[in-house]
Amino acid sequence: MEETTMTTTKPNILLTPGPTPVPPEVLEIMSRPIFHHRTPQFRSVLKQLQEGLKYVFQTKQDVYTICASGTGGMEASIVNFFSPGDHVIAVNSGKFGERWVKMAQAFGLKCDVISVEWGKAVDPIDIKKQLDAPTGKDIKGVFTTLCETSTGVLTDIKAIAQITKNYQALLIVDAISALGGEDCKMDEWGIDIVITGSQKALMIPPGLAFVAASQKAWNRAKDANLTKFYLDLKKYQKSLLEEDVPFTPAITLVLAQVEALRQFKEDGYDKVIHRAKKLAEATRKATQAMGLKTYSKAPSNVLTTIELPASVDGSKLVKMMRDELGVTVAGGQDHLKGKVIRIAHMGFIRPQDLATGFKIFGEALARQGYQCDVTKAVEQFKNL
Ligand SMILES: Cc1ncc(COP(=O)(O)O)c(C=O)c1O
């Protein structure tokens, strides 16, 4: 077994599935003096934002920017397109699927749950079965998650969209942790509502949520009568027509997002998605090289969930990696607490960050008595 050689200076590397590191050019833009938003200068910024967002969403629809974390975007997709008592289904395969269920119930929707074992992806056929059931005729929405961040599982949204487009139900996709890192073609696949957040593959700090809706969804919005004010997308729609915003926007974050999306477009959609895929593959190989297993049965390209040896206390490991060794990863949630770690490889996370991350991971494991060959793991990130 190889000994891990530690450098004397502590790194400062963020490998959590949100927030993620921010490119230096974006950080520089955020340090510039603030200016007013009811100005031609900001109108031009809004135009660029819209173009960048349409590109990453792969849609011709307008994309609305809300000053909120991703959950605000999820809420907007309920209050603008549904009414109390509407019958919907939600896929629950982890913490964020569970959030759909709780949110739908909080707004008085009649929510049937498709429960999926953690670590597995929903079988699209199970959604079709619900829609075809005698009780399924009135289903108005199917709530899903592109990448279930609590498990690292990727949902086959393309296959689900093939199904839902033949029904009245809207397909709503929480793409908060994955848009910009996983393929998700809103128009081509026929997704009705896509939601994402700024702090993951979109490479800026937390604070913005983005929502886009299909024509089918907008037709539904006409009758949707849930109470809303700040999240009323019709206000955002009306303002956008006048190249304006309904409320004071997070100007600095908007500027940051424009630059991050410019970089995304400069690299190109396919290339960025491919890069995340390569990093994900290398991360899984590195995991294997350390004698460990990937938790997810349908692993995503944006994060990897790694099962820890039974002898290791995952909560202590995460704390040690962060506080003593300078690498922040996420721990497990709910029953996975202490049993897994979650490592992101999306957005501005580079191969060298993951190489250092794995070196430190090996060091932390060794401190808890689990010895493994970290050299082979680190090698996986060479020449990417
Ligand atoms: C898939 C998914 N959905 C929803 C959320 C919630 O987003 P936020 O914490 O930005 O409100 C997250 C955040 O981690 C997520 O990963």
PDBQT file of the ligand as one rigid body, heavy atoms in Angstrom, charges set to zero:
ROOT
HETATM    1  C1  LIG A 401     -32.166  18.492  -6.696  1.00  0.00    +0.000 C 
HETATM    2  C2  LIG A 401     -32.325  19.652  -5.773  1.00  0.00    +0.000 A 
HETATM    3  N1  LIG A 401     -33.538  20.191  -5.619  1.00  0.00    +0.000 NA
HETATM    4  C3  LIG A 401     -33.744  21.223  -4.798  1.00  0.00    +0.000 A 
HETATM    5  C4  LIG A 401     -32.725  21.773  -4.069  1.00  0.00    +0.000 A 
HETATM    6  C5  LIG A 401     -33.002  22.903  -3.164  1.00  0.00    +0.000 C 
HETATM    7  O1  LIG A 401     -32.366  24.041  -3.639  1.00  0.00    +0.000 OA
HETATM    8  P1  LIG A 401     -32.085  25.282  -2.692  1.00  0.00    +0.000 P 
HETATM    9  O2  LIG A 401     -31.353  24.781  -1.506  1.00  0.00    +0.000 OA
HETATM   10  O3  LIG A 401     -31.255  26.164  -3.598  1.00  0.00    +0.000 OA
HETATM   11  O4  LIG A 401     -33.399  25.881  -2.353  1.00  0.00    +0.000 OA
HETATM   12  C6  LIG A 401     -31.443  21.241  -4.181  1.00  0.00    +0.000 A 
HETATM   13  C7  LIG A 401     -30.334  21.779  -3.375  1.00  0.00    +0.000 C 
HETATM   14  O5  LIG A 401     -29.398  21.118  -3.025  1.00  0.00    +0.000 OA
HETATM   15  C8  LIG A 401     -31.234  20.150  -5.059  1.00  0.00    +0.000 A 
HETATM   16  O6  LIG A 401     -30.018  19.615  -5.204  1.00  0.00    +0.000 OA
ENDROOT
TORSDOF 0
